[in-house]
């Protein structure tokens, strides 16, 4: 009996010597995700989408066009201690972008009020998801910290497609996921009615003219969650909106519609 036990033990040891060690959980784990930037309520910012980029504004956050600026411009802002947001249109087609021909004609709807732009059929995620992933990947490769996806409320406009609120929620969550998968923060642009359903998916908000239309209080879920709201007014002077903005902890500035370098902060 002792010999049998010894034989079994030897066989077990021999088998163990021939077997590769099982990988530890650490061996199988994915590399740690890049820590995502989380801008806090009230942080100052500059928004410039046209003209020669002015890097002299002494604020912690810049929001600039993702296509128009190279990685070197982002790096220059980083050297000045700025975080940099990549502006992209994710809900409308723009004829002047280098990837314009990649969009099939059947996903292009009515004009959105800006020259050379048309609403997209956001229901067609089979087409749009890879295209938007490429755009957001461009932002990542250039070194941006975050993405501002524009035209995120097509369902409330005459797009040429029968878009529903559910379609918009699905698409906006998709855009947030594509940004987060690449380690980038992402902002919800306008789309005030859907903030309660979307605030947890987005790292900050970008809003135009909430003071002019009496809507700024609707952005409170973002600041209550410790997330910045980058807010701009075009037609109101700062005296008409800054007091409310400070009370709501918004990051508010006055801009001109062309979104050049000029700004007036609260």
C-alpha positions in Angstrom: 0.0 0.0 0.0 2.9 2.3 0.8 4.4 1.6 -2.6 1.2 2.5 -4.4 0.9 5.8 -2.5 4.5 6.6 -3.3 3.9 5.8 -7.0 0.9 8.0 -7.1 2.8 10.8 -5.5 5.7 10.5 -8.0 3.2 10.5 -10.9 1.5 13.6 -9.5 4.9 15.4 -9.1 5.9 14.5 -12.6 2.7 15.8 -14.0 3.1 19.0 -12.1 6.6 19.5 -13.6 5.3 19.2 -17.1 2.4 21.6 -16.7 2.8 25.3 -17.4 1.9 27.4 -14.3 -1.5 29.0 -14.5 -1.4 32.7 -15.1 -2.1 34.9 -12.1 -5.0 37.3 -12.2 -2.5 40.1 -12.7 -1.1 38.4 -15.9 -4.6 38.3 -17.5 -5.7 41.8 -16.3 -6.0 44.5 -19.0 -3.5 47.4 -18.6 -4.9 50.1 -16.3 -7.2 52.6 -18.0 -6.0 56.1 -18.4 -7.3 58.3 -15.6 -10.1 60.4 -17.1 -10.1 64.1 -16.5 -13.0 65.4 -14.4 -13.5 69.2 -14.6 -15.0 70.7 -11.5 -17.9 73.2 -11.4 -16.8 76.8 -11.8 -13.5 76.2 -13.6 -12.6 78.9 -16.1 -12.4 78.2 -19.8 -11.8 79.5 -23.3 -13.8 78.4 -26.3 -12.3 79.1 -29.7 -13.4 77.4 -32.9 -12.4 80.0 -35.5 -9.4 82.2 -36.3 -5.8 81.9 -35.3 -5.6 80.1 -32.0 -4.8 82.5 -29.2 -3.0 80.6 -26.4 -2.5 83.6 -24.2 -5.8 83.4 -22.3 -4.9 82.5 -18.7 -7.5 79.8 -18.0 -7.2 76.1 -17.1 -9.4 74.8 -19.9 -9.4 75.4 -23.7 -12.0 74.0 -26.1 -10.8 74.0 -29.7 -11.7 72.3 -33.0 -10.4 68.8 -33.2 -9.8 68.8 -37.0 -8.3 72.2 -37.3 -5.5 71.8 -34.8 -2.5 69.4 -34.8 -1.1 67.5 -31.9 1.6 70.2 -31.5 -1.1 72.8 -30.7 -2.5 70.6 -28.0 0.9 69.9 -26.6 1.7 73.7 -26.5 -1.5 74.2 -24.4 -0.5 71.4 -22.2 2.9 73.0 -21.6 1.0 76.0 -20.4 -0.9 73.8 -17.9 -4.2 73.8 -19.8 -6.6 70.9 -20.3 -7.8 70.7 -23.9 -11.3 69.7 -25.2 -11.7 68.4 -28.7 -14.7 69.9 -30.5 -16.4 67.5 -32.9 -19.8 67.4 -34.6 -21.3 64.0 -33.9 -24.9 64.7 -34.8 -24.4 66.6 -38.1 -22.5 66.1 -41.3 -20.1 68.8 -42.4 -19.1 69.0 -46.0 -15.8 70.7 -45.2 -14.3 67.9 -43.1 -11.7 65.5 -44.6 -13.9 62.5 -43.9 -17.1 64.0 -45.4 -17.1 61.5 -48.3 -17.2 58.6 -45.9 -20.8 59.3 -44.9 -23.4 57.6 -47.1 -26.0 60.0 -48.6 -28.9 58.1 -47.0 -27.8 59.2 -43.5 -27.7 62.9 -44.4 -30.9 64.8 -43.6 -32.0 68.5 -43.6 -29.6 71.4 -43.1 -29.1 72.3 -39.4 -28.9 76.1 -40.0 -25.2 76.3 -40.6 -23.7 76.4 -44.1 -22.5 73.1 -45.4 -24.0 71.1 -42.5 -26.8 68.5 -42.4 -28.4 66.5 -39.6 -27.4 62.8 -39.4 -29.8 59.9 -39.1 -28.5 58.9 -35.6 -30.6 55.7 -35.8 -28.0 54.3 -38.2 -25.4 53.4 -35.6 -24.1 50.6 -37.9 -22.8 53.4 -40.1 -22.1 56.2 -37.7 -20.5 54.3 -34.8 -17.3 53.4 -36.7 -17.1 56.9 -38.2 -17.4 58.6 -34.9 -15.0 56.2 -33.3 -12.4 57.3 -35.9 -13.0 60.9 -35.1 -12.7 60.4 -31.4 -9.6 58.3 -31.9 -8.1 61.3 -33.8 -8.7 63.4 -30.7 -7.0 60.8 -28.5 -4.0 60.5 -30.8 -3.6 64.3 -30.8 -3.4 64.3 -27.1 -6.7 65.9 -26.2 -8.1 65.4 -22.7 -11.8 65.4 -23.6 -14.4 65.6 -26.4 -17.2 68.1 -26.9 -19.6 66.3 -29.3 -21.9 68.8 -30.9 -25.5 68.6 -32.4 -26.6 66.1 -29.7 -30.3 67.0 -29.7 -31.4 66.3 -33.3 -34.6 64.6 -32.1 -35.9 68.1 -31.1 -35.2 69.5 -34.6 -36.5 69.1 -38.1 -33.8 66.7 -39.2 -35.6 64.9 -42.1 -35.8 61.7 -40.0 -38.4 60.6 -37.5 -36.0 60.6 -34.6 -37.3 59.9 -31.1 -36.1 60.8 -27.6 -35.1 57.1 -27.2 -33.0 57.3 -30.4 -31.2 60.3 -29.0 -30.6 58.7 -25.7 -29.2 55.6 -27.3 -26.9 57.6 -29.6 -25.6 60.0 -26.9 -24.7 57.1 -24.7 -22.9 55.5 -27.6 -20.8 58.7 -28.1 -20.0 58.8 -24.4 -18.9 55.2 -24.4 -16.7 55.7 -27.5 -14.9 58.6 -25.7 -14.6 56.7 -22.4 -13.1 53.6 -24.1 -10.3 55.9 -25.3 -9.7 57.4 -21.9 -11.2 60.7 -22.8 -13.7 62.8 -20.8 -16.9 63.7 -22.7 -19.4 66.5 -22.4 -23.1 66.6 -23.0 -23.8 69.5 -25.5 -27.2 71.2 -24.8 -29.9 68.5 -24.8 -31.3 69.9 -21.6 -34.5 67.7 -21.5 -32.4 64.5 -21.3 -30.0 65.6 -18.6 -31.7 63.4 -15.9 -31.2 60.3 -18.0 -27.7 61.2 -19.3 -25.8 63.0 -16.5 -24.2 59.9 -15.2 -22.8 59.0 -18.6 -21.1 62.4 -19.1 -18.2 64.1 -17.3 -19.3 67.7 -17.9 -21.8 69.7 -19.9 -21.5 72.4 -22.6 -24.4 74.8 -23.0 -25.2 77.8 -25.2 -27.7 80.5 -24.1 -29.4 78.9 -21.2 -29.6 82.3 -19.5 -31.3 83.9 -22.6 -33.9 81.2 -22.6 -34.3 80.8 -18.8 -33.0 77.3 -18.7 -29.8 77.4 -16.6 -31.4 75.8 -13.6 -31.9 72.6 -15.7 -28.1 72.1 -15.6 -28.0 71.8 -11.9 -27.7 67.9 -11.9 -24.2 68.3 -13.4 -22.9 70.8 -10.8 -24.6 68.8 -8.0 -22.7 65.8 -9.2 -19.4 67.8 -9.0 -19.2 68.1 -12.8 -18.5 71.4 -14.7 -20.9 73.2 -16.9 -19.1 75.2 -19.6 -21.7 77.9 -20.5 -21.6 80.6 -23.2 -24.0 83.5 -24.0 -24.0 85.4 -27.3 -26.7 88.0 -27.1 -26.8 88.9 -23.3 -24.1 91.1 -21.7 -22.4 89.6 -18.7 -24.4 91.8 -16.3 -27.5 89.9 -17.4 -26.3 86.4 -16.6 -23.2 86.3 -14.4 -24.9 86.6 -11.1 -27.2 83.6 -11.8 -24.3 81.7 -13.3 -22.1 82.2 -10.1 -25.0 81.0 -8.0 -25.4 77.9 -10.1 -21.6 77.3 -10.2 -21.5 77.5 -14.0 -18.3 78.3 -16.0 -19.8 81.2 -17.9 -18.5 83.5 -20.6 -19.8 85.8 -23.2 -18.8 85.0 -26.8 -19.6 86.1 -30.3 -21.3 83.6 -32.7 -18.2 83.0 -34.7 -16.4 81.7 -31.6 -13.2 83.5 -32.3 -10.6 84.4 -29.6 -12.7 87.2 -28.1 -14.3 86.4 -24.8 -15.7 88.2 -21.7 -15.7 86.2 -18.5 -18.0 86.5 -15.5 
